Amino acid sequence: MSRLQESKTSRESNLSTEEFVARAVIFCELDDVAQDDLGNRLAGVQCLYLSDRHASVAVRFQSYVERVIAEIRRLFRRSSDGPVLLQVVFSTQKERQLFGGLAGVLKTAQLENPRFAWQTIGFDTTIDAAAVAARVQYDSATLDRQISYRDGRRLAARWRQATALRSESLWKPQGVYLMTGGAGASDLSLPPR
């Protein structure tokens, strides 16, 4: 089971020792943050700013998926070997929290190419460019993939062992159950009634 857990120190953040040969950051609709200031604070990092407030959230999401895929391709064309990192930064306010769904595209890209590392970083409040840049820079040195800042706290999605909800069996003695679906032939393994 994966869930967001607070990560207070760098030790808890699973710091990475990996050096990336190429790195890019995509900022999705962080319109309140000065783009020039972000670019200056993240010197040497390719920054891409996406914003199209005139379209519906569905159209914007589709457009951003296409831009993320294009950026992944560009990162690999730029670096023939070695790991690359793409960070997607977005606001979690209102409908913009849906941009966290870009993690699905990033996960798929990582499955296709293990040299690809990614992170999604969500902010629940408007913060200045200095704070965004500092957090993006810090997060680039961690192994955390899905990161969210809520009420000033850093949360990271982590896997943890799920505990059983109840100890009794879900199957009742002498119970009657309807089994449907499947790939076929599952009824052949059941005794006739």
C-alpha positions in Angstrom: 0.0 0.0 0.0 1.4 3.4 -0.9 0.6 6.5 1.0 2.0 9.9 1.6 4.1 10.1 4.8 5.8 13.1 6.3 9.6 13.3 5.7 11.2 15.8 8.0 14.9 15.3 7.5 17.2 14.5 4.7 18.0 11.1 6.2 14.3 10.2 6.0 14.2 11.4 2.4 16.4 8.6 1.0 19.1 10.8 -0.5 20.4 9.7 -3.9 24.0 9.5 -4.8 23.2 9.3 -8.5 24.5 12.1 -10.8 22.2 12.9 -13.7 23.7 13.7 -17.1 20.6 15.7 -18.0 17.9 17.2 -15.9 14.7 19.2 -16.7 11.9 20.7 -14.7 8.4 21.2 -16.0 6.3 23.8 -14.1 2.5 23.3 -14.7 0.5 26.4 -14.1 2.6 28.0 -11.4 1.6 31.4 -12.8 2.2 33.2 -9.5 5.9 32.3 -9.5 8.2 34.5 -11.5 9.6 32.4 -14.3 12.8 34.4 -14.8 13.6 34.1 -11.1 13.0 30.4 -11.2 15.3 30.0 -14.2 18.0 32.0 -12.6 17.8 30.0 -9.4 17.9 26.7 -11.2 20.9 27.5 -13.3 22.0 24.8 -15.7 18.6 23.0 -15.5 16.3 23.1 -18.5 13.0 24.7 -17.3 9.7 24.5 -19.2 6.6 26.4 -18.2 3.2 25.2 -19.1 0.1 27.3 -18.7 -3.1 27.5 -20.8 -5.9 28.8 -18.5 -8.3 29.4 -21.4 -8.8 25.7 -22.1 -10.7 23.1 -20.0 -8.7 21.1 -17.5 -9.2 18.0 -19.7 -7.7 19.7 -22.7 -4.9 21.2 -20.7 -4.1 17.7 -19.2 -3.9 16.1 -22.6 -1.7 18.9 -23.9 0.6 18.6 -20.8 0.9 14.8 -21.3 2.1 15.4 -24.9 4.6 18.0 -23.7 5.9 15.7 -21.0 6.4 12.9 -23.5 8.2 15.3 -25.9 10.5 16.5 -23.0 11.3 12.9 -22.1 12.3 12.2 -25.7 14.4 15.4 -25.8 16.2 14.4 -22.6 17.2 11.1 -24.1 18.3 12.7 -27.4 20.5 15.1 -25.4 22.2 12.3 -23.4 23.2 9.1 -25.0 24.2 7.4 -21.8 23.8 7.9 -18.1 20.6 8.7 -16.0 18.3 11.6 -16.7 15.8 13.3 -14.3 12.5 15.0 -15.2 10.7 16.8 -12.4 7.1 17.9 -12.8 6.0 20.7 -10.5 2.4 21.8 -10.0 -0.1 23.3 -7.7 -2.5 21.0 -5.8 -5.1 23.8 -5.5 -8.5 23.1 -7.0 -8.5 21.4 -10.4 -4.8 21.7 -10.8 -4.3 18.8 -8.4 -5.2 16.6 -11.4 -1.7 17.3 -12.9 -0.4 14.8 -10.3 -1.8 12.2 -12.8 1.2 13.0 -15.0 3.0 10.5 -12.7 1.4 7.7 -14.7 3.2 8.8 -17.9 6.4 9.2 -16.0 6.1 5.7 -14.4 5.5 4.2 -17.8 8.6 6.0 -19.2 10.7 4.6 -16.4 9.5 1.1 -17.1 10.5 1.5 -20.7 13.9 2.9 -19.9 15.6 2.4 -16.4 17.9 5.3 -17.0 14.9 7.6 -16.6 14.2 9.0 -13.2 11.3 11.2 -12.4 9.5 13.2 -9.6 6.2 14.9 -9.3 6.2 17.8 -6.8 2.9 19.4 -5.7 2.5 22.6 -3.7 -0.8 23.3 -1.8 -0.1 27.1 -1.4 1.4 29.8 -3.5 5.0 30.3 -2.6 7.8 32.5 -4.0 10.3 31.5 -6.6 13.1 31.1 -4.1 11.2 28.6 -2.0 10.1 26.6 -5.1 13.6 26.5 -6.5 15.1 25.4 -3.1 12.6 22.6 -2.7 13.0 21.4 -6.3 16.7 21.4 -6.0 16.6 19.5 -2.6 14.1 17.0 -4.0 16.3 16.3 -7.0 18.8 14.8 -4.6 16.3 12.3 -3.1 15.0 9.0 -4.3 11.4 10.0 -3.6 9.2 10.0 -6.6 5.8 11.5 -5.6 6.3 14.5 -3.3 3.7 16.9 -1.9 4.1 20.0 0.3 1.1 20.5 2.5 0.9 23.2 5.2 4.6 23.7 4.9 5.4 20.0 5.5 7.1 17.7 3.0 5.3 14.5 2.3 6.5 11.6 0.2 4.7 8.6 -1.1 6.2 5.5 0.4 5.4 1.8 0.3 4.6 0.2 3.6 3.3 -3.2 4.7 -0.5 -3.3 4.8 -2.0 -4.7 7.9 -5.0 -7.1 7.8 -8.3 -5.3 8.4 -9.8 -8.2 10.2 -8.7 -11.6 11.2 -11.8 -13.7 10.4 -12.1 -15.2 7.0 -14.2 -13.5 4.3 -15.6 -16.9 3.3 -18.5 -18.2 5.4 -18.9 -21.9 6.1 -21.7 -23.3 3.9 -21.9 -20.0 2.1 -23.1 -19.6 -1.4 -21.1 -17.5 -3.8 -21.6 -16.3 -7.3 -18.4 -16.2 -9.3 -18.5 -14.3 -12.6 -16.0 -13.2 -15.2 -12.5 -14.5 -15.8 -10.6 -15.8 -18.8 -12.8 -18.8 -19.2 -12.6 -22.4 -17.9 -12.5 -21.3 -14.2 -15.8 -23.1 -13.7 -14.1 -26.4 -14.8 -11.9 -26.3 -11.7 -15.0 -26.2 -9.4 -16.8 -29.3 -8.3 -20.3 -29.7 -9.8 -23.2 -28.9 -7.5 
